[in-house]
């Protein structure tokens, strides 16, 4: 499967990405020279990982006819003080008392199958090609 995206610069520190029929808008905080009208690309990146894990948890529950309302997932993102690179993402999964305990470890295994998480294990190659016009 191949896909392409187009990046646009609508002004200020805003950067948009057109991908698969959607425009994903980003901006920077006011402290970083932006207008704070949208999430930063890095915030969207880590939010997407969280949403991906959430989707795998949702699908796990639906396949077993478990109400996904029995789950509450929050993610703690820990960054290095100097580099500001994310070092750890801690997924706190609150289970309702009626959530079947026998599925707890299987739920976590399912979440670990997240398509985006696999990209950390098998990172893509980045290639840059310039075209002078």
N, C-alpha and C positions, 0 to 999 in steps of 0.2 A: 504494500500500500504506500503510495507516494502522495504527498500533499504539499501545497505551497502556500505561503502567506506573503502579504505585502505590508510593509511598514511605512507609515506616514508620520509626518511631523507637522501637526496642525498649529503649532505656535507655543511659545513659552517653553516649558520643559515637558510638554505633553508629547506622548508617543502613542500612536494607535497601531494596532495590528489587525488586518483583515484576514480572517482564517475561517475557512469552511462556511462562508456565508454570514459570519458575525464579525462585528467590529469590536475589538476589545480595547477600551480606552484606558490609558494610564496617565498619571501625573506624579509630580513629586510634592513633598510637603512644602509648606511655606518656608520652613527653616532651610530647606535645600533648594530654594529658588523657584519652586512651583506654585501653583494656585490651590493645591489640595482639592481638586475637583474629582479625583478618581484615585483608586489604589495605585501604589507603586508596582512596577513589574515584579519585584521580589516578593512583595506581599501577596500578589496574585498567585505567584508560583507556589508559595507554601500553603496558601488557602486552597489551591487546586489539589495539592497532595492530601490535605485534610478531607476535602470533599470526595476525593477518589476513595480514600479509606472508608469514609462514611457510606459511599455507594456500595462497596463490597459488604459492609455490615448490613445495610438495608437488604441487599439481595439475599444474603445468608438468612436473615430473619424471614423474608417472604417465602423462600423455598421451604422453610420449616413451619410456615403458618404461625410465626411468632409476631406479635404486634411490635413493630419497630419503635413505637412510643415507649416501650419498656427500656430503651437505651437512651443514654445521654452521653455524648462524647465531647470532651473538651481536650484541646491540644495545647501543651505548654511548649513554646519554642525557645530554646536556650541558645544564646549566641556567645561567641568568644568576645571578651571585653575589648581587646585591641583590634583584631581583624574584623569583628562584627559578623563573621561567617557563622552560620547556624551549625552548631555541633551536635545538637540532640533535639529530637521532637518526642515529647512524652505524651502518649495517648491515654488519657484518663477515661475509663469506660464505666459509667455508673449504670448498674443493672437493677431493674425493679425486682422486688422480692419474688414476683411470679416468673421471672426469667428462668428457664430451666438450667440449673447449674451444670448439668451434663454437657451443655453446649458452650460453656465459657471458653475453654481452650480452643475449640473448633472455630469459634467466632474470631478469635485473635489470629488464628492461622489463615482464615479467610481474608481478613483485613490485610495481612502481610502479602497477599497475592496482588494487591493493587498495582495496576498497570504503570502508574507513575513511580511507585516505589521501586519497581524493577529497573527503571532507568538509572537509579542510584547504583544498583548492583551491576548493571551492564550499560555504562554511559555511552551515549552516541558520540561519534566523531564530529568535530566541527571543522568545516572547510570554508574558506573565504576566497571568493573569486571576484576580482574587480573588472569593470567594463568601462572604458573611457568613451564618453559620447560627445 
